[in-house]
């Protein structure tokens, strides 16, 4: 996924790893949020993307498939993208507004309410 290709949309970028219990919890919370707020998300111009960091495609795909998760997921096998964002802890979530500005960063696990509140920040005009 090239963030430039989704210019004009807000992005919630969640960096995680299968070996982190907090990450597994966060993926479940994000997936539950997507399931319960599908209509809001579809019309909101915000994309939620999970980034499986420093693991193989097979490991990440297996985790997502076993959990039955629908969150859009990409794999950063080398960890290069994570490094470029300065990610040191999994999970770490970046909230990027429609202008491409990072409006918030959350290190650790968030509940659904916090996720929804942070997504609203993404949609606010600069």
C-alpha distance (Angstrom), angle and dihedral (degrees) to the residues before:
residue distance angle dihedral
X1 . . .
X2 3.77 . .
X3 3.81 109.9 .
X4 3.81 89.1 -150.6
X5 3.81 88.1 63.5
X6 3.81 90.5 61.1
X7 3.78 95.0 46.2
X8 3.77 111.8 153.0
X9 3.79 93.4 36.3
X10 3.77 126.0 93.5
X11 3.79 116.4 -118.7
X12 3.77 133.7 -150.5
X13 3.80 105.2 -161.5
X14 3.81 114.6 -167.4
X15 3.81 117.3 -169.1
X16 3.81 112.5 -160.8
X17 3.81 145.0 149.5
X18 3.79 131.0 -142.4
X19 3.81 92.5 -128.3
X20 3.83 92.8 60.0
X21 3.82 114.7 88.0
X22 3.83 89.8 -157.5
X23 3.81 89.6 53.4
X24 3.79 91.7 50.8
X25 3.80 89.0 50.8
X26 3.83 91.0 48.6
X27 3.80 93.3 50.8
X28 3.82 89.4 52.4
X29 3.82 91.6 48.3
X30 3.83 92.2 48.5
X31 3.79 91.6 46.7
X32 3.82 91.3 49.0
X33 3.82 89.0 49.0
X34 3.80 90.5 52.2
X35 3.81 91.0 49.1
X36 3.80 94.5 50.5
X37 3.83 96.6 40.2
X38 3.82 101.5 37.3
X39 3.81 96.2 130.4
X40 3.82 92.7 47.4
X41 3.79 93.0 49.0
X42 3.81 95.6 45.6
X43 3.78 92.5 56.1
X44 3.79 96.9 37.3
X45 3.81 105.2 77.2
X46 3.81 90.7 -126.9
X47 3.78 121.5 125.2
X48 3.79 121.2 -157.3
X49 3.80 110.6 -152.5
X50 3.77 125.1 178.0
X51 3.78 117.2 -154.7
X52 3.81 115.8 -153.7
X53 3.78 99.9 -149.2
X54 3.81 129.0 -148.3
X55 3.78 95.3 -10.8
X56 3.77 135.0 104.4
X57 3.76 122.6 -92.1
X58 3.82 89.4 -117.5
X59 3.83 92.8 54.9
X60 3.80 93.8 48.2
X61 3.81 94.0 42.7
X62 3.80 91.3 49.9
X63 3.82 91.6 50.6
X64 3.82 92.5 49.4
X65 3.81 92.6 45.1
X66 3.83 94.3 47.4
X67 3.81 90.7 50.3
X68 3.79 92.7 46.6
X69 3.80 89.1 -129.8
X70 3.80 122.3 168.7
X71 3.81 99.5 -167.8
X72 3.81 111.8 125.2
X73 3.80 105.2 -102.5
X74 3.78 133.3 -168.4
X75 3.80 128.6 180.0
X76 3.81 126.3 -125.9
X77 3.81 97.3 -170.1
X78 3.80 96.2 172.6
X79 3.80 94.9 41.7
X80 3.80 90.9 -125.8
X81 3.79 95.1 130.2
X82 3.80 91.3 46.3
X83 3.79 89.7 50.9
X84 3.81 92.3 49.1
X85 3.82 88.9 54.6
X86 3.82 91.5 46.3
X87 3.80 93.2 -118.7
X88 3.81 111.5 171.5
X89 3.81 101.7 158.0
X90 3.79 132.7 47.5
X91 2.94 121.5 -105.0
X92 3.78 104.0 35.6
X93 3.80 120.1 157.1
X94 3.80 127.3 -161.1
X95 3.79 121.6 -159.8
X96 3.81 109.9 -155.0
X97 3.79 121.2 -174.1
X98 3.80 127.2 -138.9
X99 3.81 90.8 -90.1
X100 3.81 91.4 57.0
X101 3.81 95.4 -106.0
X102 3.79 119.1 138.3
X103 3.81 103.3 -123.6
X104 3.80 97.9 178.2
X105 3.79 143.5 -0.4
X106 3.78 124.7 -155.7
X107 3.79 120.4 -164.9
X108 3.80 112.0 -161.4
X109 3.78 132.9 13.6
X110 3.82 123.6 -29.2
X111 3.78 127.9 -164.3
X112 3.82 122.5 -127.4
X113 3.82 93.6 -96.8
X114 3.80 92.9 53.7
X115 3.79 90.2 46.5
X116 3.82 90.6 52.6
X117 3.80 92.5 47.1
X118 3.81 91.8 49.9
X119 3.81 91.0 47.9
X120 3.79 88.6 56.5
X121 3.83 88.0 57.0
X122 3.80 88.3 55.8
X123 3.80 90.6 56.6
X124 3.81 96.6 49.0
X125 3.79 114.1 104.9
X126 3.81 116.8 -110.1
